[in-house]
Amino acid sequence: MLGDCEMFPSTAIFNTRIDDVSRFPAHPQSAEWVAIVGGQKPFRADWGVNDNQADYASYWGMPINIVDGKAPSTEWPLVSFDYSTSGLSMEPGYPEASDCAVPDGDGFSIAPNCGAVHPSNRRFPFPPASKLLSEGGHCNDPKTCGDRHVLVVETGACRLWESFFAYNLSGQWYASTTAAWDLKSLALRPKNRTSADAAGLPMAPLLVREAEASAGEINHALRVNFHDTNIARTFEWPARHAAGADDPGAPPFGALLRLKADFVIPDDWTQQAKAVATASKRYGMYVSDNGADFHVKGEPHAKWDTRTFKQLENIKMNDMEFVDLKAITSDPRFSPDSMAASW
């Protein structure tokens, strides 16, 4: 749950346990794929303990904005995909691969192709500057501040809005891509459609979040990045897109990685580390984007125990295995356009 919204129905693949090895055995290419990445690569918790966005030199991770779609928590500014007009960047924009918010009566609806929407109607529910949480914090230079994702959960309507390379320059919002999901729906993005990550998957529902880890239970899958030379430029369900370099023998986007059942989680680990490791066994983590090898994404928070980071580094790629999801994808009720994993 985020706000009053369930992060997709319980039957979604991201909320489905995959630790029954009789039903979900190791993928036939698991050993090969692990070797490509490197068996001794450690688990990297790609989030920090500094939640002061002004101190962006040591602020990292992906925070999530919770808004209600109305003032004062939400603004619906125009978003431009044409960075050339900013005079500060020539980053390409992809409106045809993006979702926009468009005016609809007293509110806004999702337009699934911003390329078909007039630029004067392309909007996105950014929080006001005083409340905005973004990857990279207050860093706002598109030449140096990186991907700068902005993730927004709109309560009430229960919609998820995510943007990639999002910057407010001289009062104008820009983004390379924006994507939206109805959190009550099981619909995936159209085939070959990117999102705020390369795989076309949602990001916020797959992040490691402090409140869940500290409570001792994470009931959803996670997301993991690998260097683009260690990912094939192909994708398999539930991913919808691929990007970056290409190693044809490497795991594709959407491949599911799981902590092996025989990995013993030490009793002296923090409750946070135990929760992350247990979720890695029960729900796994989906190859979602290009980045550093075996980096698992989470939210920055001051309540992270620094011991958690060191403890998780004891998990190596050799302790992991890729999972065969044929038990789902071979079911006659399966649809590649749906995230449904049970019926």
N, C-alpha and C positions, 0 to 999 in steps of 0.2 A: 504494500500500500504506500502511496505517496499522496499526502493530503487525504481527500476522501475517495481516491481512485485506486482501484485494483489495477496492477500493471499487467493488463490483458487477462482474459478468462483463465480459469484453472486448467483448462484442457490445452492451452497453448504449449508448444514445445519448450519454451523457456521456463515454464513452471512445472515441467514433467520430470520426475526422477528417472534417471537412466543408469542406476547402479545395480540393476539386476543383470548380471553378466550372462545369464543363460538366455535372456531375451535380447540384450544389447552387448554382444561380444566385442572384442577388440576388432578394429578394422583390419582387413587383410594386409594393408600397407602401413599399419601403425609403426612397426619397427623401422621401416625404411624412412618414414616421415620424421620420426623422432631423431634418427641419426642425421638427417639433413640439417635439422636445427642444432643438434649437438647435445648428446646425452647428459653432459655436465652443466648445461645452462641452468642457472638457478631461477626460481620464481622471483620476479621483481614486483613488489607492491608499488604500482605507479600512482601513488597519491601521497600527500604529505600531512604533517601535523600543524602547519601554519595556515590558519584560515583568515588571515588578514590580507585582503586583496590589494591593499596599497603597498604591501611588502612583496611585490610580485617576483623579486629575484629568488625568493625561497618559497613561493606559492606554486604548488602544482597539484594537479588532479582535476576532476570534472565535477563542479558543483551543480546542483539542480535548483532552478527557480520554481517556486510554487506560487501560482497566481490564481485569481478567481475570474479573470477575463474582464474585470471592471476596474475603474479608477477607485482608489489610488494605486492598486497593486499592478495594474496592467495599462500599458499604452499600446496602441495599434498603429505604429508609424509605417510610412511607406518604406519598403526595402528595395534597393536597387541592386541589380546583378551586373551593372556596368561600372567597374572600378575605374575605367579610363577617365570618367568625368570627375573623379576625386582629385586628380593631379598628384596623388600620393602612391598609387599602385596600378599595375596592369594585370593584376590577378584575373584570370578568366572566370566568368560567371556562367551558370548553367540553368537558366530559368525553365527550359523545356524539361529538365530532370527534377524540377523542384515543385513543392506544394506551397501555395500562398493562402493567406487569409484574405477573403474578399467580403466587402460589405454585404450584409443580408438582413434587411429589416433593421431591427434595433441591435443586431449583433454581427457576427462574422461566421462565414462557412468556409470549408476547405475547398480550394480549387486545385485539383490534382495535376495541373500542368500550367505553371506560371507563364510559360511561353505563349499560351493562348489568352493570357490576361493582359489588358492594357497596363503599361507601366504606372499609370496614375492610380491603379487599384490594387497593386501588389503590396500586401501588408503582412506583418508578423507580430505576435504578441510579446514584444520586449517589455520587461519591467522598466520603470523609470530609472534614470542613471543612479540615483541615490540608493536603489535597492538591487541593482543588477548584479548577478553572480555569473562570472564567465571563466572559462579556462584561460589561464594567464592573468587573471585578476584585472587590475587597472591598466595593465600594459595595453597600449592602444596604437601601436605603430605597425601597420601591416608589413613593413619591410623587415621587422625584427621579432615580432611577437608571436609568430607561428599560427597554428590552425584556429585558435580562439573559438572553440565551440561554445554556443549558448543553448542550453537545454531548458525547456519550459514545460511544466505540467500545469494544465489549465483545469482546475477543479470545477465541480458542478457539471460542466460539459464533458469532463474526463477525456481530454484530448492531449496528446503529446506533440510538442513542437520542438524541432531540433534544427540548428543552423551550423554551418561550417564556414570558417574564415569570415566571421561576423565582426564588423567594426563600425563604430559611429564616428564619422569623420566630418567635422564642421557641422554637426547637427543632422547629417544624413546617414541613415543606416545602409550598409552594404553587406552582401553575403555572396559567397560562391554558390552554395546550395542551401535550400531549406526543405524540410520534410515534416510531414504530419501524420499522426495515426489517431484513429478512434480507439481508445483503450478498451472499449466494450466489444470491439470487433476482433475477429481472428484473421482479417485480411492482411496479407503481406503486400509489399510494394510490387508494382508490375515488374515482370521479368526484365532484366537489364537496366533497371532504374536504381541509380545510386541513392544515398540518403546523406546524412551528415557524416557517415563513415563509408569506406570503400565497398563494404559488403552489402550495402542497402538495408542493414538491420537497424533497429532502434538501439539507442545507446543507454539512456537513463535506466530502463528496467534491468540492465545487465551490469550495472556498476556495483562495486563493493561499497556499501554504505555503513557508516559508523554505527548508527543506531541499531541496525540489525546485528552487526558483528558483536557489539557490546552486549546485546541481549542474548547472544549465544546461538542464534539460529538464522540462517539465510536460506530462504525457501525459493530460490530461483537460480538460474544459470548466470554465469559471469561472461565477460568478454576478454579476449586475449589478442595481443598484437604480435606479429613477427616481422622481421626485416623483409622487405619486398623481394629480395633474392631468395628467400626461403618459403615463398608462397607461390603456387601456380596461379597464373592469370586466368583462372577458371573459377566457377563457383558451383556449390551444390546446396540443396535445400538444407536449412531455411534461408540461406543467403540469396541475394537477387542480382549481384553485380560483382565485378572484379576490376582491379586497377593495379597500376604499378609495374614493376619488372616482372619477369616470368621465369620460373624454374619449373618446367613441365613435369618433373618427377616429385615436386613438393606438394604439401597439403593444399587443397583449394580453400578459398573463402567459404565460410560456413561449416568447415570441418569441426567436429566436436572432440575436444580434448578432455580427458577424465583422469583424476588421481586414482591410481590403482587400488583395488580393494585391500591388498596386503600391506599397504603403507600404514604403519602404526603411528597414529597421531600422539605425540608424547603428552603425558599427564601434566607436565609442568609448563606447557605452552599457555599463553594467555587465552582467555575465553574468546577474544577476537580472533586470534590465529586459529584456534580450534574450529570456530565457526566457518572461517574462510576455507580451511582444508576440508571440512566436512561437506560444504557446498560443492567443492571441486570434485568430491567423490559422488555425491548424490545427483547433482544437476549438470556438472561439467562446465566447460567454457568454450565459447564459439569463436573461431578465427574471424575477426571482424575488420581488421584494418592493418595497414602497413605501419611499422614502427620498429622499436627495438625488440629483440627476441625475448619471448616469454614474459612480456610486460602485461600485467593484469591491471585494468583500469578501476579506479575508485574515486571517492569524493574526499576532498581535503577536510580535516576536522581537528580541532585542538584536543579532542578526547581520544585520539588514537594513542595507544600505548606503544612507545618506540620499540619495545621488545618484540612486538608483533612482526615488525618488518624483518628483523634478523631471524626470527624463528621460521618465517615462511621461506626464507632463502635456503633453508635446509631441504626444501622440495626441489628436486632436479627434474629435468625433462625425462630422464630414465625412470623416474617414479610415475610418469604419466603414460597414457595410451590414448590413441584415437579410437573413436567408437563407431561401430557399424549401426546405422539407424534403419536398416532394411525392415525391421519388424514394424516400423511405421510406414516407410515409403512404399512397401510392397502390399500394404493393405488396400483392398479394393475401394475403401472409402476415402483414401488419401487424396488430397489435392495439392499440387505443388504451389498453388497460389494462396494457400491457407497455412497458418501456423498451427492448425489443429493437430494434436498428436494422439488424441483419443476421441471416441465418438459415443 
